[in-house]
Amino acid sequence: MTKLKIFKELLVCLVVVVIIRFIIAKLFQKEFSFFYSILVGIAIYVGGYFTTRKK
């Protein structure tokens, strides 16, 4: 897998996670943290990458 493809997938994952967490924070009137959302997005991407990669 090329580095550009990995970077693109990570960027899309981060944007989606930030948007979803922002909407949920507004719906339930909770505190929204941009940096926490970025960390969660990275963790989700890394977990998904290692569980679905081909050997």
mmCIF entry with sequence, helices, sheets and N, C-alpha, C, O atoms, coordinates in Angstrom:
data_MODEL
# 
_entry.id   MODEL 
# 
_entity.id                         1 
_entity.type                       polymer 
_entity.pdbx_number_of_molecules   1 
# 
_entity_poly.entity_id                      1 
_entity_poly.type                           'polypeptide(L)' 
_entity_poly.nstd_linkage                   no 
_entity_poly.nstd_monomer                   no 
_entity_poly.pdbx_seq_one_letter_code       MTKLKIFKELLVCLVVVVIIRFIIAKLFQKEFSFFYSILVGIAIYVGGYFTTRKK 
_entity_poly.pdbx_seq_one_letter_code_can   MTKLKIFKELLVCLVVVVIIRFIIAKLFQKEFSFFYSILVGIAIYVGGYFTTRKK 
_entity_poly.pdbx_strand_id                 A 
# 
loop_
_entity_poly_seq.entity_id 
_entity_poly_seq.num 
_entity_poly_seq.mon_id 
_entity_poly_seq.hetero 
1 1  MET n 
1 2  THR n 
1 3  LYS n 
1 4  LEU n 
1 5  LYS n 
1 6  ILE n 
1 7  PHE n 
1 8  LYS n 
1 9  GLU n 
1 10 LEU n 
1 11 LEU n 
1 12 VAL n 
1 13 CYS n 
1 14 LEU n 
1 15 VAL n 
1 16 VAL n 
1 17 VAL n 
1 18 VAL n 
1 19 ILE n 
1 20 ILE n 
1 21 ARG n 
1 22 PHE n 
1 23 ILE n 
1 24 ILE n 
1 25 ALA n 
1 26 LYS n 
1 27 LEU n 
1 28 PHE n 
1 29 GLN n 
1 30 LYS n 
1 31 GLU n 
1 32 PHE n 
1 33 SER n 
1 34 PHE n 
1 35 PHE n 
1 36 TYR n 
1 37 SER n 
1 38 ILE n 
1 39 LEU n 
1 40 VAL n 
1 41 GLY n 
1 42 ILE n 
1 43 ALA n 
1 44 ILE n 
1 45 TYR n 
1 46 VAL n 
1 47 GLY n 
1 48 GLY n 
1 49 TYR n 
1 50 PHE n 
1 51 THR n 
1 52 THR n 
1 53 ARG n 
1 54 LYS n 
1 55 LYS n 
# 
_struct_asym.id          A 
_struct_asym.entity_id   1 
# 
loop_
_struct_conf.conf_type_id 
_struct_conf.id 
_struct_conf.pdbx_PDB_helix_id 
_struct_conf.beg_label_comp_id 
_struct_conf.beg_label_asym_id 
_struct_conf.beg_label_seq_id 
_struct_conf.pdbx_beg_PDB_ins_code 
_struct_conf.end_label_comp_id 
_struct_conf.end_label_asym_id 
_struct_conf.end_label_seq_id 
_struct_conf.pdbx_end_PDB_ins_code 
_struct_conf.beg_auth_comp_id 
_struct_conf.beg_auth_asym_id 
_struct_conf.beg_auth_seq_id 
_struct_conf.end_auth_comp_id 
_struct_conf.end_auth_asym_id 
_struct_conf.end_auth_seq_id 
_struct_conf.pdbx_PDB_helix_class 
_struct_conf.details 
_struct_conf.pdbx_PDB_helix_length 
HELX_P HELX_P1 AA1 LYS A 3  ? LEU A 27 ? LYS A 3  LEU A 27 1 ? 25 
HELX_P HELX_P2 AA2 PHE A 34 ? THR A 52 ? PHE A 34 THR A 52 1 ? 19 
# 
_struct_conf_type.id          HELX_P 
_struct_conf_type.criteria    ? 
_struct_conf_type.reference   ? 
# 
loop_
_atom_site.group_PDB 
_atom_site.id 
_atom_site.type_symbol 
_atom_site.label_atom_id 
_atom_site.label_alt_id 
_atom_site.label_comp_id 
_atom_site.label_asym_id 
_atom_site.label_entity_id 
_atom_site.label_seq_id 
_atom_site.pdbx_PDB_ins_code 
_atom_site.Cartn_x 
_atom_site.Cartn_y 
_atom_site.Cartn_z 
_atom_site.occupancy 
_atom_site.B_iso_or_equiv 
_atom_site.pdbx_formal_charge 
_atom_site.auth_seq_id 
_atom_site.auth_comp_id 
_atom_site.auth_asym_id 
_atom_site.auth_atom_id 
_atom_site.pdbx_PDB_model_num 
ATOM 1   N N  . MET A 1 1  ? 0.854   -1.174  0.000  1.00 0.00 ? 1  MET A N  1 
ATOM 2   C CA . MET A 1 1  ? 0.000   0.000   0.000  1.00 0.00 ? 1  MET A CA 1 
ATOM 3   C C  . MET A 1 1  ? 0.898   1.235   0.000  1.00 0.00 ? 1  MET A C  1 
ATOM 4   O O  . MET A 1 1  ? 1.848   1.328   0.777  1.00 0.00 ? 1  MET A O  1 
ATOM 5   N N  . THR A 1 2  ? 0.589   2.154   -0.860 1.00 0.00 ? 2  THR A N  1 
ATOM 6   C CA . THR A 1 2  ? 1.426   3.340   -0.954 1.00 0.00 ? 2  THR A CA 1 
ATOM 7   C C  . THR A 1 2  ? 1.163   4.282   0.213  1.00 0.00 ? 2  THR A C  1 
ATOM 8   O O  . THR A 1 2  ? 0.102   4.256   0.836  1.00 0.00 ? 2  THR A O  1 
ATOM 9   N N  . LYS A 1 3  ? 2.144   5.098   0.483  1.00 0.00 ? 3  LYS A N  1 
ATOM 10  C CA . LYS A 1 3  ? 2.020   6.052   1.590  1.00 0.00 ? 3  LYS A CA 1 
ATOM 11  C C  . LYS A 1 3  ? 0.924   7.075   1.323  1.00 0.00 ? 3  LYS A C  1 
ATOM 12  O O  . LYS A 1 3  ? 0.250   7.521   2.251  1.00 0.00 ? 3  LYS A O  1 
ATOM 13  N N  . LEU A 1 4  ? 0.743   7.447   0.063  1.00 0.00 ? 4  LEU A N  1 
ATOM 14  C CA . LEU A 1 4  ? -0.289  8.422   -0.282 1.00 0.00 ? 4  LEU A CA 1 
ATOM 15  C C  . LEU A 1 4  ? -1.685  7.865   -0.011 1.00 0.00 ? 4  LEU A C  1 
ATOM 16  O O  . LEU A 1 4  ? -2.561  8.585   0.469  1.00 0.00 ? 4  LEU A O  1 
ATOM 17  N N  . LYS A 1 5  ? -1.890  6.590   -0.318 1.00 0.00 ? 5  LYS A N  1 
ATOM 18  C CA . LYS A 1 5  ? -3.186  5.965   -0.071 1.00 0.00 ? 5  LYS A CA 1 
ATOM 19  C C  . LYS A 1 5  ? -3.453  5.865   1.428  1.00 0.00 ? 5  LYS A C  1 
ATOM 20  O O  . LYS A 1 5  ? -4.572  6.118   1.875  1.00 0.00 ? 5  LYS A O  1 
ATOM 21  N N  . ILE A 1 6  ? -2.448  5.501   2.201  1.00 0.00 ? 6  ILE A N  1 
ATOM 22  C CA . ILE A 1 6  ? -2.601  5.424   3.657  1.00 0.00 ? 6  ILE A CA 1 
ATOM 23  C C  . ILE A 1 6  ? -2.925  6.798   4.220  1.00 0.00 ? 6  ILE A C  1 
ATOM 24  O O  . ILE A 1 6  ? -3.805  6.927   5.071  1.00 0.00 ? 6  ILE A O  1 
ATOM 25  N N  . PHE A 1 7  ? -2.224  7.824   3.756  1.00 0.00 ? 7  PHE A N  1 
ATOM 26  C CA . PHE A 1 7  ? -2.464  9.188   4.236  1.00 0.00 ? 7  PHE A CA 1 
ATOM 27  C C  . PHE A 1 7  ? -3.874  9.651   3.882  1.00 0.00 ? 7  PHE A C  1 
ATOM 28  O O  . PHE A 1 7  ? -4.548  10.274  4.702  1.00 0.00 ? 7  PHE A O  1 
ATOM 29  N N  . LYS A 1 8  ? -4.320  9.351   2.665  1.00 0.00 ? 8  LYS A N  1 
ATOM 30  C CA . LYS A 1 8  ? -5.658  9.745   2.232  1.00 0.00 ? 8  LYS A CA 1 
ATOM 31  C C  . LYS A 1 8  ? -6.726  9.061   3.079  1.00 0.00 ? 8  LYS A C  1 
ATOM 32  O O  . LYS A 1 8  ? -7.682  9.707   3.508  1.00 0.00 ? 8  LYS A O  1 
ATOM 33  N N  . GLU A 1 9  ? -6.573  7.762   3.325  1.00 0.00 ? 9  GLU A N  1 
ATOM 34  C CA . GLU A 1 9  ? -7.547  7.032   4.137  1.00 0.00 ? 9  GLU A CA 1 
ATOM 35  C C  . GLU A 1 9  ? -7.557  7.541   5.575  1.00 0.00 ? 9  GLU A C  1 
ATOM 36  O O  . GLU A 1 9  ? -8.622  7.652   6.182  1.00 0.00 ? 9  GLU A O  1 
ATOM 37  N N  . LEU A 1 10 ? -6.395  7.847   6.121  1.00 0.00 ? 10 LEU A N  1 
ATOM 38  C CA . LEU A 1 10 ? -6.315  8.383   7.477  1.00 0.00 ? 10 LEU A CA 1 
ATOM 39  C C  . LEU A 1 10 ? -6.994  9.742   7.555  1.00 0.00 ? 10 LEU A C  1 
ATOM 40  O O  . LEU A 1 10 ? -7.726  10.017  8.505  1.00 0.00 ? 10 LEU A O  1 
ATOM 41  N N  . LEU A 1 11 ? -6.760  10.581  6.576  1.00 0.00 ? 11 LEU A N  1 
ATOM 42  C CA . LEU A 1 11 ? -7.370  11.912  6.557  1.00 0.00 ? 11 LEU A CA 1 
ATOM 43  C C  . LEU A 1 11 ? -8.893  11.826  6.471  1.00 0.00 ? 11 LEU A C  1 
ATOM 44  O O  . LEU A 1 11 ? -9.595  12.552  7.176  1.00 0.00 ? 11 LEU A O  1 
ATOM 45  N N  . VAL A 1 12 ? -9.400  10.957  5.625  1.00 0.00 ? 12 VAL A N  1 
ATOM 46  C CA . VAL A 1 12 ? -10.850 10.777  5.510  1.00 0.00 ? 12 VAL A CA 1 
ATOM 47  C C  . VAL A 1 12 ? -11.421 10.264  6.820  1.00 0.00 ? 12 VAL A C  1 
ATOM 48  O O  . VAL A 1 12 ? -12.465 10.737  7.268  1.00 0.00 ? 12 VAL A O  1 
ATOM 49  N N  . CYS A 1 13 ? -10.753 9.306   7.436  1.00 0.00 ? 13 CYS A N  1 
ATOM 50  C CA . CYS A 1 13 ? -11.207 8.758   8.716  1.00 0.00 ? 13 CYS A CA 1 
ATOM 51  C C  . CYS A 1 13 ? -11.251 9.847   9.782  1.00 0.00 ? 13 CYS A C  1 
ATOM 52  O O  . CYS A 1 13 ? -12.220 9.929   10.537 1.00 0.00 ? 13 CYS A O  1 
ATOM 53  N N  . LEU A 1 14 ? -10.229 10.675  9.855  1.00 0.00 ? 14 LEU A N  1 
ATOM 54  C CA . LEU A 1 14 ? -10.187 11.742  10.855 1.00 0.00 ? 14 LEU A CA 1 
ATOM 55  C C  . LEU A 1 14 ? -11.304 12.754  10.643 1.00 0.00 ? 14 LEU A C  1 
ATOM 56  O O  . LEU A 1 14 ? -11.948 13.181  11.602 1.00 0.00 ? 14 LEU A O  1 
ATOM 57  N N  . VAL A 1 15 ? -11.535 13.136  9.401  1.00 0.00 ? 15 VAL A N  1 
ATOM 58  C CA . VAL A 1 15 ? -12.586 14.113  9.111  1.00 0.00 ? 15 VAL A CA 1 
ATOM 59  C C  . VAL A 1 15 ? -13.955 13.559  9.493  1.00 0.00 ? 15 VAL A C  1 
ATOM 60  O O  . VAL A 1 15 ? -14.767 14.261  10.095 1.00 0.00 ? 15 VAL A O  1 
ATOM 61  N N  . VAL A 1 16 ? -14.208 12.309  9.147  1.00 0.00 ? 16 VAL A N  1 
ATOM 62  C CA . VAL A 1 16 ? -15.498 11.695  9.472  1.00 0.00 ? 16 VAL A CA 1 
ATOM 63  C C  . VAL A 1 16 ? -15.693 11.599  10.979 1.00 0.00 ? 16 VAL A C  1 
ATOM 64  O O  . VAL A 1 16 ? -16.779 11.897  11.478 1.00 0.00 ? 16 VAL A O  1 
ATOM 65  N N  . VAL A 1 17 ? -14.669 11.190  11.710 1.00 0.00 ? 17 VAL A N  1 
ATOM 66  C CA . VAL A 1 17 ? -14.780 11.069  13.166 1.00 0.00 ? 17 VAL A CA 1 
ATOM 67  C C  . VAL A 1 17 ? -15.027 12.430  13.805 1.00 0.00 ? 17 VAL A C  1 
ATOM 68  O O  . VAL A 1 17 ? -15.865 12.546  14.699 1.00 0.00 ? 17 VAL A O  1 
ATOM 69  N N  . VAL A 1 18 ? -14.320 13.450  13.367 1.00 0.00 ? 18 VAL A N  1 
ATOM 70  C CA . VAL A 1 18 ? -14.509 14.790  13.937 1.00 0.00 ? 18 VAL A CA 1 
ATOM 71  C C  . VAL A 1 18 ? -15.930 15.284  13.669 1.00 0.00 ? 18 VAL A C  1 
ATOM 72  O O  . VAL A 1 18 ? -16.564 15.851  14.560 1.00 0.00 ? 18 VAL A O  1 
ATOM 73  N N  . ILE A 1 19 ? -16.430 15.078  12.467 1.00 0.00 ? 19 ILE A N  1 
ATOM 74  C CA . ILE A 1 19 ? -17.790 15.522  12.137 1.00 0.00 ? 19 ILE A CA 1 
ATOM 75  C C  . ILE A 1 19 ? -18.823 14.781  12.977 1.00 0.00 ? 19 ILE A C  1 
ATOM 76  O O  . ILE A 1 19 ? -19.731 15.399  13.533 1.00 0.00 ? 19 ILE A O  1 
ATOM 77  N N  . ILE A 1 20 ? -18.688 13.465  13.071 1.00 0.00 ? 20 ILE A N  1 
ATOM 78  C CA . ILE A 1 20 ? -19.651 12.679  13.852 1.00 0.00 ? 20 ILE A CA 1 
ATOM 79  C C  . ILE A 1 20 ? -19.612 13.071  15.321 1.00 0.00 ? 20 ILE A C  1 
ATOM 80  O O  . ILE A 1 20 ? -20.662 13.245  15.939 1.00 0.00 ? 20 ILE A O  1 
ATOM 81  N N  . ARG A 1 21 ? -18.420 13.213  15.890 1.00 0.00 ? 21 ARG A N  1 
ATOM 82  C CA . ARG A 1 21 ? -18.320 13.576  17.307 1.00 0.00 ? 21 ARG A CA 1 
ATOM 83  C C  . ARG A 1 21 ? -18.848 14.988  17.553 1.00 0.00 ? 21 ARG A C  1 
ATOM 84  O O  . ARG A 1 21 ? -19.419 15.254  18.611 1.00 0.00 ? 21 ARG A O  1 
ATOM 85  N N  . PHE A 1 22 ? -18.670 15.890  16.603 1.00 0.00 ? 22 PHE A N  1 
ATOM 86  C CA . PHE A 1 22 ? -19.195 17.248  16.745 1.00 0.00 ? 22 PHE A CA 1 
ATOM 87  C C  . PHE A 1 22 ? -20.722 17.240  16.748 1.00 0.00 ? 22 PHE A C  1 
ATOM 88  O O  . PHE A 1 22 ? -21.351 17.908  17.568 1.00 0.00 ? 22 PHE A O  1 
ATOM 89  N N  . ILE A 1 23 ? -21.308 16.486  15.834 1.00 0.00 ? 23 ILE A N  1 
ATOM 90  C CA . ILE A 1 23 ? -22.770 16.399  15.772 1.00 0.00 ? 23 ILE A CA 1 
ATOM 91  C C  . ILE A 1 23 ? -23.330 15.777  17.044 1.00 0.00 ? 23 ILE A C  1 
ATOM 92  O O  . ILE A 1 23 ? -24.321 16.267  17.587 1.00 0.00 ? 23 ILE A O  1 
ATOM 93  N N  . ILE A 1 24 ? -22.713 14.714  17.521 1.00 0.00 ? 24 ILE A N  1 
ATOM 94  C CA . ILE A 1 24 ? -23.181 14.072  18.752 1.00 0.00 ? 24 ILE A CA 1 
ATOM 95  C C  . ILE A 1 24 ? -23.034 15.013  19.939 1.00 0.00 ? 24 ILE A C  1 
ATOM 96  O O  . ILE A 1 24 ? -23.911 15.057  20.802 1.00 0.00 ? 24 ILE A O  1 
ATOM 97  N N  . ALA A 1 25 ? -21.947 15.759  19.995 1.00 0.00 ? 25 ALA A N  1 
ATOM 98  C CA . ALA A 1 25 ? -21.750 16.707  21.099 1.00 0.00 ? 25 ALA A CA 1 
ATOM 99  C C  . ALA A 1 25 ? -22.830 17.780  21.090 1.00 0.00 ? 25 ALA A C  1 
ATOM 100 O O  . ALA A 1 25 ? -23.306 18.190  22.149 1.00 0.00 ? 25 ALA A O  1 
ATOM 101 N N  . LYS A 1 26 ? -23.221 18.236  19.905 1.00 0.00 ? 26 LYS A N  1 
ATOM 102 C CA . LYS A 1 26 ? -24.277 19.251  19.820 1.00 0.00 ? 26 LYS A CA 1 
ATOM 103 C C  . LYS A 1 26 ? -25.646 18.664  20.160 1.00 0.00 ? 26 LYS A C  1 
ATOM 104 O O  . LYS A 1 26 ? -26.457 19.320  20.814 1.00 0.00 ? 26 LYS A O  1 
ATOM 105 N N  . LEU A 1 27 ? -25.906 17.439  19.721 1.00 0.00 ? 27 LEU A N  1 
ATOM 106 C CA . LEU A 1 27 ? -27.201 16.813  19.998 1.00 0.00 ? 27 LEU A CA 1 
ATOM 107 C C  . LEU A 1 27 ? -27.416 16.572  21.490 1.00 0.00 ? 27 LEU A C  1 
ATOM 108 O O  . LEU A 1 27 ? -28.496 16.832  22.020 1.00 0.00 ? 27 LEU A O  1 
ATOM 109 N N  . PHE A 1 28 ? -26.384 16.074  22.158 1.00 0.00 ? 28 PHE A N  1 
ATOM 110 C CA . PHE A 1 28 ? -26.510 15.728  23.572 1.00 0.00 ? 28 PHE A CA 1 
ATOM 111 C C  . PHE A 1 28 ? -25.934 16.798  24.489 1.00 0.00 ? 28 PHE A C  1 
ATOM 112 O O  . PHE A 1 28 ? -25.819 16.592  25.697 1.00 0.00 ? 28 PHE A O  1 
ATOM 113 N N  . GLN A 1 29 ? -25.572 17.939  23.912 1.00 0.00 ? 29 GLN A N  1 
ATOM 114 C CA . GLN A 1 29 ? -25.054 19.089  24.654 1.00 0.00 ? 29 GLN A CA 1 
ATOM 115 C C  . GLN A 1 29 ? -23.883 18.698  25.568 1.00 0.00 ? 29 GLN A C  1 
ATOM 116 O O  . GLN A 1 29 ? -23.851 19.017  26.757 1.00 0.00 ? 29 GLN A O  1 
ATOM 117 N N  . LYS A 1 30 ? -22.945 18.006  24.966 1.00 0.00 ? 30 LYS A N  1 
ATOM 118 C CA . LYS A 1 30 ? -21.726 17.596  25.665 1.00 0.00 ? 30 LYS A CA 1 
ATOM 119 C C  . LYS A 1 30 ? -20.564 18.457  25.195 1.00 0.00 ? 30 LYS A C  1 
ATOM 120 O O  . LYS A 1 30 ? -20.677 19.200  24.219 1.00 0.00 ? 30 LYS A O  1 
ATOM 121 N N  . GLU A 1 31 ? -19.457 18.348  25.898 1.00 0.00 ? 31 GLU A N  1 
ATOM 122 C CA . GLU A 1 31 ? -18.257 19.097  25.534 1.00 0.00 ? 31 GLU A CA 1 
ATOM 123 C C  . GLU A 1 31 ? -17.597 18.451  24.315 1.00 0.00 ? 31 GLU A C  1 
ATOM 124 O O  . GLU A 1 31 ? -17.494 17.227  24.235 1.00 0.00 ? 31 GLU A O  1 
ATOM 125 N N  . PHE A 1 32 ? -17.154 19.275  23.374 1.00 0.00 ? 32 PHE A N  1 
ATOM 126 C CA . PHE A 1 32 ? -16.490 18.788  22.169 1.00 0.00 ? 32 PHE A CA 1 
ATOM 127 C C  . PHE A 1 32 ? -15.016 19.141  22.235 1.00 0.00 ? 32 PHE A C  1 
ATOM 128 O O  . PHE A 1 32 ? -14.661 20.302  22.439 1.00 0.00 ? 32 PHE A O  1 
ATOM 129 N N  . SER A 1 33 ? -14.157 18.149  22.063 1.00 0.00 ? 33 SER A N  1 
ATOM 130 C CA . SER A 1 33 ? -12.718 18.365  22.057 1.00 0.00 ? 33 SER A CA 1 
ATOM 131 C C  . SER A 1 33 ? -12.160 17.930  20.701 1.00 0.00 ? 33 SER A C  1 
ATOM 132 O O  . SER A 1 33 ? -12.239 16.757  20.334 1.00 0.00 ? 33 SER A O  1 
ATOM 133 N N  . PHE A 1 34 ? -11.602 18.876  19.973 1.00 0.00 ? 34 PHE A N  1 
ATOM 134 C CA . PHE A 1 34 ? -11.056 18.586  18.652 1.00 0.00 ? 34 PHE A CA 1 
ATOM 135 C C  . PHE A 1 34 ? -9.881  17.618  18.746 1.00 0.00 ? 34 PHE A C  1 
ATOM 136 O O  . PHE A 1 34 ? -9.803  16.669  17.967 1.00 0.00 ? 34 PHE A O  1 
ATOM 137 N N  . PHE A 1 35 ? -8.971  17.843  19.686 1.00 0.00 ? 35 PHE A N  1 
ATOM 138 C CA . PHE A 1 35 ? -7.784  16.998  19.802 1.00 0.00 ? 35 PHE A CA 1 
ATOM 139 C C  . PHE A 1 35 ? -8.133  15.585  20.250 1.00 0.00 ? 35 PHE A C  1 
ATOM 140 O O  . PHE A 1 35 ? -7.522  14.620  19.789 1.00 0.00 ? 35 PHE A O  1 
ATOM 141 N N  . TYR A 1 36 ? -9.105  15.454  21.138 1.00 0.00 ? 36 TYR A N  1 
ATOM 142 C CA . TYR A 1 36 ? -9.551  14.125  21.556 1.00 0.00 ? 36 TYR A CA 1 
ATOM 143 C C  . TYR A 1 36 ? -10.175 13.388  20.369 1.00 0.00 ? 36 TYR A C  1 
ATOM 144 O O  . TYR A 1 36 ? -9.982  12.182  20.216 1.00 0.00 ? 36 TYR A O  1 
ATOM 145 N N  . SER A 1 37 ? -10.912 14.102  19.542 1.00 0.00 ? 37 SER A N  1 
ATOM 146 C CA . SER A 1 37 ? -11.515 13.492  18.360 1.00 0.00 ? 37 SER A CA 1 
ATOM 147 C C  . SER A 1 37 ? -10.442 13.020  17.384 1.00 0.00 ? 37 SER A C  1 
ATOM 148 O O  . SER A 1 37 ? -10.591 11.966  16.765 1.00 0.00 ? 37 SER A O  1 
ATOM 149 N N  . ILE A 1 38 ? -9.375  13.780  17.243 1.00 0.00 ? 38 ILE A N  1 
ATOM 150 C CA . ILE A 1 38 ? -8.264  13.374  16.380 1.00 0.00 ? 38 ILE A CA 1 
ATOM 151 C C  . ILE A 1 38 ? -7.617  12.095  16.911 1.00 0.00 ? 38 ILE A C  1 
ATOM 152 O O  . ILE A 1 38 ? -7.329  11.183  16.137 1.00 0.00 ? 38 ILE A O  1 
ATOM 153 N N  . LEU A 1 39 ? -7.389  12.021  18.213 1.00 0.00 ? 39 LEU A N  1 
ATOM 154 C CA . LEU A 1 39 ? -6.799  10.815  18.807 1.00 0.00 ? 39 LEU A CA 1 
ATOM 155 C C  . LEU A 1 39 ? -7.700  9.603   18.613 1.00 0.00 ? 39 LEU A C  1 
ATOM 156 O O  . LEU A 1 39 ? -7.216  8.516   18.299 1.00 0.00 ? 39 LEU A O  1 
ATOM 157 N N  . VAL A 1 40 ? -8.990  9.776   18.795 1.00 0.00 ? 40 VAL A N  1 
ATOM 158 C CA . VAL A 1 40 ? -9.935  8.678   18.586 1.00 0.00 ? 40 VAL A CA 1 
ATOM 159 C C  . VAL A 1 40 ? -9.914  8.244   17.124 1.00 0.00 ? 40 VAL A C  1 
ATOM 160 O O  . VAL A 1 40 ? -9.932  7.047   16.838 1.00 0.00 ? 40 VAL A O  1 
ATOM 161 N N  . GLY A 1 41 ? -9.878  9.188   16.206 1.00 0.00 ? 41 GLY A N  1 
ATOM 162 C CA . GLY A 1 41 ? -9.827  8.866   14.786 1.00 0.00 ? 41 GLY A CA 1 
ATOM 163 C C  . GLY A 1 41 ? -8.579  8.091   14.404 1.00 0.00 ? 41 GLY A C  1 
ATOM 164 O O  . GLY A 1 41 ? -8.650  7.147   13.617 1.00 0.00 ? 41 GLY A O  1 
ATOM 165 N N  . ILE A 1 42 ? -7.445  8.478   14.952 1.00 0.00 ? 42 ILE A N  1 
ATOM 166 C CA . ILE A 1 42 ? -6.192  7.755   14.681 1.00 0.00 ? 42 ILE A CA 1 
ATOM 167 C C  . ILE A 1 42 ? -6.268  6.343   15.241 1.00 0.00 ? 42 ILE A C  1 
ATOM 168 O O  . ILE A 1 42 ? -5.848  5.391   14.583 1.00 0.00 ? 42 ILE A O  1 
ATOM 169 N N  . ALA A 1 43 ? -6.799  6.202   16.447 1.00 0.00 ? 43 ALA A N  1 
ATOM 170 C CA . ALA A 1 43 ? -6.928  4.875   17.056 1.00 0.00 ? 43 ALA A CA 1 
ATOM 171 C C  . ALA A 1 43 ? -7.858  3.983   16.232 1.00 0.00 ? 43 ALA A C  1 
ATOM 172 O O  . ALA A 1 43 ? -7.575  2.800   16.042 1.00 0.00 ? 43 ALA A O  1 
ATOM 173 N N  . ILE A 1 44 ? -8.954  4.540   15.749 1.00 0.00 ? 44 ILE A N  1 
ATOM 174 C CA . ILE A 1 44 ? -9.882  3.770   14.918 1.00 0.00 ? 44 ILE A CA 1 
ATOM 175 C C  . ILE A 1 44 ? -9.207  3.345   13.620 1.00 0.00 ? 44 ILE A C  1 
ATOM 176 O O  . ILE A 1 44 ? -9.356  2.201   13.191 1.00 0.00 ? 44 ILE A O  1 
ATOM 177 N N  . TYR A 1 45 ? -8.468  4.252   12.996 1.00 0.00 ? 45 TYR A N  1 
ATOM 178 C CA . TYR A 1 45 ? -7.813  3.921   11.733 1.00 0.00 ? 45 TYR A CA 1 
ATOM 179 C C  . TYR A 1 45 ? -6.747  2.839   11.931 1.00 0.00 ? 45 TYR A C  1 
ATOM 180 O O  . TYR A 1 45 ? -6.682  1.886   11.155 1.00 0.00 ? 45 TYR A O  1 
ATOM 181 N N  . VAL A 1 46 ? -5.925  2.981   12.950 1.00 0.00 ? 46 VAL A N  1 
ATOM 182 C CA . VAL A 1 46 ? -4.858  2.000   13.196 1.00 0.00 ? 46 VAL A CA 1 
ATOM 183 C C  . VAL A 1 46 ? -5.459  0.637   13.519 1.00 0.00 ? 46 VAL A C  1 
ATOM 184 O O  . VAL A 1 46 ? -4.988  -0.386  13.022 1.00 0.00 ? 46 VAL A O  1 
ATOM 185 N N  . GLY A 1 47 ? -6.493  0.622   14.346 1.00 0.00 ? 47 GLY A N  1 
ATOM 186 C CA . GLY A 1 47 ? -7.148  -0.646  14.666 1.00 0.00 ? 47 GLY A CA 1 
ATOM 187 C C  . GLY A 1 47 ? -7.744  -1.302  13.438 1.00 0.00 ? 47 GLY A C  1 
ATOM 188 O O  . GLY A 1 47 ? -7.597  -2.508  13.237 1.00 0.00 ? 47 GLY A O  1 
ATOM 189 N N  . GLY A 1 48 ? -8.411  -0.519  12.622 1.00 0.00 ? 48 GLY A N  1 
ATOM 190 C CA . GLY A 1 48 ? -8.984  -1.058  11.393 1.00 0.00 ? 48 GLY A CA 1 
ATOM 191 C C  . GLY A 1 48 ? -7.924  -1.516  10.410 1.00 0.00 ? 48 GLY A C  1 
ATOM 192 O O  . GLY A 1 48 ? -8.101  -2.523  9.723  1.00 0.00 ? 48 GLY A O  1 
ATOM 193 N N  . TYR A 1 49 ? -6.830  -0.787  10.341 1.00 0.00 ? 49 TYR A N  1 
ATOM 194 C CA . TYR A 1 49 ? -5.748  -1.148  9.418  1.00 0.00 ? 49 TYR A CA 1 
ATOM 195 C C  . TYR A 1 49 ? -5.130  -2.492  9.794  1.00 0.00 ? 49 TYR A C  1 
ATOM 196 O O  . TYR A 1 49 ? -4.912  -3.342  8.930  1.00 0.00 ? 49 TYR A O  1 
ATOM 197 N N  . PHE A 1 50 ? -4.849  -2.682  11.079 1.00 0.00 ? 50 PHE A N  1 
ATOM 198 C CA . PHE A 1 50 ? -4.185  -3.914  11.494 1.00 0.00 ? 50 PHE A CA 1 
ATOM 199 C C  . PHE A 1 50 ? -5.128  -5.113  11.525 1.00 0.00 ? 50 PHE A C  1 
ATOM 200 O O  . PHE A 1 50 ? -4.668  -6.250  11.421 1.00 0.00 ? 50 PHE A O  1 
ATOM 201 N N  . THR A 1 51 ? -6.424  -4.890  11.666 1.00 0.00 ? 51 THR A N  1 
ATOM 202 C CA . THR A 1 51 ? -7.344  -6.028  11.663 1.00 0.00 ? 51 THR A CA 1 
ATOM 203 C C  . THR A 1 51 ? -7.753  -6.446  10.258 1.00 0.00 ? 51 THR A C  1 
ATOM 204 O O  . THR A 1 51 ? -8.199  -7.577  10.066 1.00 0.00 ? 51 THR A O  1 
ATOM 205 N N  . THR A 1 52 ? -7.615  -5.572  9.276  1.00 0.00 ? 52 THR A N  1 
ATOM 206 C CA . THR A 1 52 ? -8.047  -5.916  7.920  1.00 0.00 ? 52 THR A CA 1 
ATOM 207 C C  . THR A 1 52 ? -6.901  -6.080  6.935  1.00 0.00 ? 52 THR A C  1 
ATOM 208 O O  . THR A 1 52 ? -7.148  -6.392  5.770  1.00 0.00 ? 52 THR A O  1 
ATOM 209 N N  . ARG A 1 53 ? -5.667  -5.882  7.351  1.00 0.00 ? 53 ARG A N  1 
ATOM 210 C CA . ARG A 1 53 ? -4.566  -5.992  6.391  1.00 0.00 ? 53 ARG A CA 1 
ATOM 211 C C  . ARG A 1 53 ? -4.344  -7.450  5.994  1.00 0.00 ? 53 ARG A C  1 
ATOM 212 O O  . ARG A 1 53 ? -4.628  -8.374  6.755  1.00 0.00 ? 53 ARG A O  1 
ATOM 213 N N  . LYS A 1 54 ? -3.837  -7.622  4.796  1.00 0.00 ? 54 LYS A N  1 
ATOM 214 C CA . LYS A 1 54 ? -3.574  -8.964  4.283  1.00 0.00 ? 54 LYS A CA 1 
ATOM 215 C C  . LYS A 1 54 ? -2.145  -9.347  4.612  1.00 0.00 ? 54 LYS A C  1 
ATOM 216 O O  . LYS A 1 54 ? -1.239  -8.514  4.586  1.00 0.00 ? 54 LYS A O  1 
ATOM 217 N N  . LYS A 1 55 ? -1.958  -10.602 4.918  1.00 0.00 ? 55 LYS A N  1 
ATOM 218 C CA . LYS A 1 55 ? -0.620  -11.071 5.297  1.00 0.00 ? 55 LYS A CA 1 
ATOM 219 C C  . LYS A 1 55 ? 0.134   -11.578 4.107  1.00 0.00 ? 55 LYS A C  1 
ATOM 220 O O  . LYS A 1 55 ? 1.278   -12.011 4.240  1.00 0.00 ? 55 LYS A O  1 
# 
